[in-house]
Amino acid sequence: MSASISKINCKGVEVMPNLNNLFSGFNENISLKGTKRDNLKRGRDTLRKKVKDNFKDKDRKVPKFCGQGSYAMKTIVIPLEDKEYDIDDGIYLQGYSDKKKSDWPSTTSVHSWIKNAVDDHTNTPPKDKNTCVRVIYANDYHIDLPAYIIKDEVAYIAHKRDGWVESDPKAFTDWFIGKVKDQGDQLRNIVKYLKAWKDYKNVDLKGIVATILVAENFYPCENRDDKSLLGTVTKIIDTLEDDFKCLKPVKPNEDLFKDFSDNKQDKILSSLKTFKKNLDKAINDEEDEEKASERLIKHFGDRFPKGEAKKEDKSNNSAFIRTGTPGVLKNDGHSA
């Protein structure tokens, strides 16, 4: 364990404010819930039905579906005002696993099948992107519909430009859920905090990258999300300074930082270090919860709760400290 991590103590005497309650409130403020969650689920289920019905009408085998991404992993973060929710719902075509890839339909044909199935569902026409068909809803969210074929336990995505490309989002979701089972729900919390930070500070990190970096560098700290976040960010910095890579933990195991320039890498590390510095000061230097929260609001925005100002204790004006053992005056060793 690095020296920079070793001072982050999860136990012992607490002399600084415990910011865990503030982080719990922040988690509540950025988490998907209630009506919005129900709307997203309803929109997803409606699209599934439209695709199934369309495939039946065209005498094609009805596909299967599998939720993926942050919605499936329960790490979705409410977007900032100028952003949209992004939901991914994988469409798995049936009847091709025993056929040669040369006998599969073209990826452009598959995209057109899906686009035609969901056309006119919303006022905005669906977008046919390289990796998916995107259905755009008026109330600030969209649902991406990528298509897959599984052959010999390998998933291939229908990429409109590049053809059938190996890609397995379900394996990634399973990998992350396995991490949560091993480490606990605090891991999900830290992923959401880092995603909320990078969104607010406009740091060039994709959600999947933030998820991998947290999961691979997670620093657990029971009942202290604040210290867990500090320890995790510290480990991420140490890891990236040693080797600036983010390997996807499932096939094709590509480095998601592969095309990042030195300048872009430096900006990300600089942002993380500034974030860590202020986390450290908020947790370990500020004796006042309000001042600590003010530091964090600069990195998370006003969705992070404002802490309470420290109340001065006027009940005892004595210069002595109340302890469980006889007091000691100065350095002379005599008990009070």
N, C-alpha and C positions, 0 to 999 in steps of 0.2 A: 504494500500500500504506500502511495507516495506521501511525502511529508506534507503536501498541501491538503491531503485528505485526512491525515491522522488527527488534525486539530478539530475536526467536525465531530463532536462528541454527542451521541444520542442520549446519554445518561448523565448522572451527576447533578450537582447543585445548579439550579437555574437562577442566574443573576440578571439575565437579560430577558426582555419580554418573549413569551412564547407566542409565535406568530401563526401557529397551526390553525387557530380559529379563523383568522383572517383568510388563510388559504382555503379553508373549508367553505367560507362564504364566496370566495372567488370561484371555486370549483362549481358551486351552485349557479353562479351568474353566467358561466360560460358553457354549461352543459345543456344538451338538448333534452327537452322534457315537455310534458303537457300537450297542448293543442298542436304545437309545431311538430312534435314527434309523431302524433297521430296523423297529421296531414301528410307527412313524408311517407309514412307506412301506407296510407290510403292511396297516394299517388303511385307508389311502387306496385301495389297489388293490382291496381286498375290497369297499369301497363302490362303486367304479366298476363292478365286475362285477354287483353287485346291481341297480344302476340300469339297466345295459344289459339284463340279463335281464328285468327288470320291463317295460321299454319294449317289448322283443320280444314278451313275453306279451300286452301290450295292443295289439299291432299299431301301435305308434308307431315313428317312425324313431329308430334308436339315436343318442343324442347323442355328441358329442365332449367331451373333457375337457382342461383346461389348468390346471396348478398355478399358483398366484399367491401374492402376499404374501411374507413373509420367508422361508418355506421355499423357495420358488422362487428367491429372490434370494440365498439362502445367508447371510442376516443374522439368522437366528433366534437368540434368546438363551434359554438355559435359564431358565425362570421361577423366581421366588422360591418358597419352600415353600408359600405359601398361594395360589399362582396356577396356572393351567393353560396347557399348550401350546395355541396357537391355529393350526390349519392350515386354509388355504383351498384348495378345489379347485373351479374353475369348471366348470359343466355348460353346454355350448353346444348348444342345440336345433337340429335340422336340419330343412330343408324349409319354412322360413318366409321366407328371404331375398328371394324373388321375390313375396311377398304383401304386401298393404297392412297397415299396423299394425292397422287396424280388423278384419282377418281373423285376427289372432293370437289364441291362447288367452288367457284372462284370467290375470293373474299369480297370483291365488288358486288357479286350477286347476293351474297349473304347480307351485306349492308343494305342493299336495296330491298330485300325481303323485310328486314326489320323496320327500315324507314317507312315503307308502304304500310306496315301494320300499325304504326303509331301516328301516321300522317293525320292532320286535322284534329288531333287530340287536344292540343292547346292552340291559343290564338297565334303564337309564334311558331313558324314551321320548324320541324326538327332539323338539327345540323348533322350532316354526315361527315364526321371527323375520321381521321386515319384509323384510330383505335376503337371507335364506338359510334353509335348514333345517340345524339344528345337531345333529350326532350326538355324544353324550357318552360317553366311555369311562371306565371305573372307574379306570384307572391314569393319572390326572392330565392328560388331554388331550381336546380335542374337535376335530372336523373340521366346518368350515362348508361348505355346498354351495349357493352362489349359482347362479342360472340366467340364461343370456343368450341373446339372439338377435342375430345380426349382419345388418345390412341396409345396403347401399351403403357398406361398409367402416366402419360405425359400430356399436359394440356397445351393447346396451340390456340393463339388468339387470331381472329380474322383481322389482319392489318391491311387496310385498303391499298396502301402503296407497296408494302413489302411482302404481301402474301401471308401464308400461315406461319406465324412466329411463335416459338416456344415461350410460354408465359403462364404462370400458375398462381393467380392471386389467392385461390382457396388455400394453397399450401402455405402462403405467407400469413393468411389469417389464422390458420391452425397453429403455425409457429408462434405467433404472438400470443394467442390464447393459452398455449402451453407455458409461455413465460409468465403469464399472469397467474396461472395455477401454481407455479413454483414460487413466485415472489409475492403474490397478493395484489389486491386492488390498488394499493398505493402506486404501483407501476403505471396503471392507467392514469391516475391523477397527474403524475409527473409528465407523462406524454402530453396531456392536455395543457399543462402550464407552459411547456416549452413551445407547443404549437401556438398558444395564445400570445406568447412573447414574440415569436418570430413574425406573426401576422401584424402585431401592433408596431413593431420596430422595422417592419418591411425587410427582414433578413432573408436572403436568397436560399431558403431551405424548403424543399417539398415536405408535405406531411409524412410521406413514407420514410424520408430520410430522418426527420425528427424522431419518428417512432423507432427506427432501428438504432439510432444513436442512444436513445434513452434505454431501450431494452438491453443493449449490449454493455452499457456502462452504469446500470442502475445501482444506486447506493441506498439501501433500505434503512429507514430510521423510524421505528415504531411510534405512532401517534405524533410524528413531527414531519409533516410534508415540507415545511420550510427547510429543515436541515437535510431532508432527503433530496430536495431539488438542488441545494447548494452542493452536496456531495456528488450528485449525478453530473451537474454541469462541470464541476472540477475534473471529474474523470473523463468526460467528453473532451475537454480541452487537452488533457494529458495525452489521450489517445490520438487526437488529430495532430498534435505537435510531433508525436512520434512517427506517424504515418497518416497522411491526409487521405483516407479512404473510407468508404461506406459500402461494404459488400452486402448485396442482397443475400439473405440467408437461405434462399431457395433458388432452384434453377431458373434462369441460367447463371445465377451467382455473379451478376455483373457489378462493377464498381459504379455506384450512382454519382460519384464525384469525378468520374473519368475525364470528362471534358471541361472541368473547371480550371480556369486560368489561375496563375499564381496570384494575380490581383484579387480575383474573386475569393480564393482561399484565404488570403490575408484579411479581407473584409469580414468574412464569417468568423475567423478566429478573434479578430479585434472586437467584434460585437459580443461574442461569447465572454471574452475576458472582462469587458465593461459590465456586462450583466452579472458575472460572478463577483466582481468587486463590490457592486452595490448590494447584491444578496448578502455577501459576507458582512458588510457594514451594517445592514439592516438587522441581521440576526445576532451579530456578535459585538457590535460597537454601540448601537443606539440603545439607551436605557428607556427611551420613551416610545411607546407603541405607535403613537401618532406620527412621530418623526420617521420611524422605521417604515411605516406604510407609505409615507410620502416618497421615500426612495423607490419603493416598489411600484407605485402608481406611474412613475416615470417610465417604467419598463413594461407595464401591463395595461396602462390606461385606466380610466375611471371605473372600469368594471371591478377593479381590485378595491376592496372595502377600506375605508378610512379608519385607522385605529384611534383609540381613546388616548387623550393626553394624560400624562402621568400626574397623579394626584399627590400633592405634597403632604407628608405625614406630619401633622401639627400636634399629635397627641403626646409627644415626648420630645422636648427640646434638648435633652441630655446629649452630650457628645459621645456617650458610650453606646456600644452595640449590644443588643440583647442576645445572649447565647445560652446554650445548655450547660456550659461549664463556667467556672469563675472567670471574670474578665481579666484582661491583661492590659496594664497601662504602659504605653510607649514600648520601649525595648528593655526595660529593666527587669522583666521577669517576675515582678511582684503581682500577686493577685489583688484585684480591687477590693 
